[in-house]
Amino acid sequence: MKRAVLMLGGALLSLSALAAEPAVSNMMGMNMPADKQHMPTWGTHGMAMFGGKSELYAAHLPMAHPPHDYQAIFTFHVADAKIDAALRQRLAASHTLWTIAPEKFELNRLDPASKNPLKQFKADLVLGHFEQDGKTEYHDVTIVVDQIALYLKL
């Protein structure tokens, strides 16, 4: 499974080009709350979602510039058991792209060595690409981070 996760990490680097945003976004404090300006990886970190009935994975769509220049892959579950079960069923039945459009957060909190690890966050779950005409299927759900499978700086 770890080999598959590492291979997917490489494949997601190419997907991340689809999610590219201007290099100036969230840099030097632009569009960032004053209390978050000191945080180097603060921002909206879109993710691809994959898995099925047994496990759900999220993979950050990295870019070659801060604050998105990290690859992070982790297992998760949706706090709402009904949505979690429905999502697992849908992912198992189809090979369609699903993405996660999360609230803003500090990406470094997904580092396994973080002193303040990210345990959960709110997000929209999107059938297709969240920035390219995807359809939001589940709004404002709580994603619970179970285990970090990969975290590295590009």
Summary of the structure (lengths in Angstrom):
residues: 154
radius of gyration: 14.7
end to end distance: 21.7
largest distance: 43.8
contacts: 442
relative contact order: 0.20
helix: 25%
strand: 36%
